[in-house]
């Protein structure tokens, strides 16, 4: 549906790509679309799917080709930024955060705006996938809470 790998959990091709980029020092980000349920509720699931496709394209355009962006499920996406020091990862997060208001300003066929909550963390040696997802997920919810 959204072109980046999609579905609950990550398919083998995404897991293989993560193993490749993890060897170079990886930062991870967890992203979710705020108020996404309202889009589905008011505009319908086809509109929600269209927004997810647009968001996926926006995320892909905001990272380098060596990075990995995948849909984790629902309105949640994961980003794995290869060979990125903390400053590079923060810059990637800022590019993503900046691109959403630009997308909103450009307008969309359904005339609603989206926002993202972002959590960023370093996938350290010895940390499991579940560990980095928990860390970035907690930071994502903290980011969301700070704006409400």
Secondary structure, DSSP 8 states (H G I E B T S, - for coil): --SS--SSS--HHHHHHHHHHHTT-EEEEEEEEETHHHHHHHH-HHHHHHHHHHHHHHHHHHS-TTSEEEEEETTEEEEEEET--HHHHHHHHHHHHHHHHHHHHH--TT----EEEEEEEEE-TT--HHHHHHHHHHHHHHHHHHT-
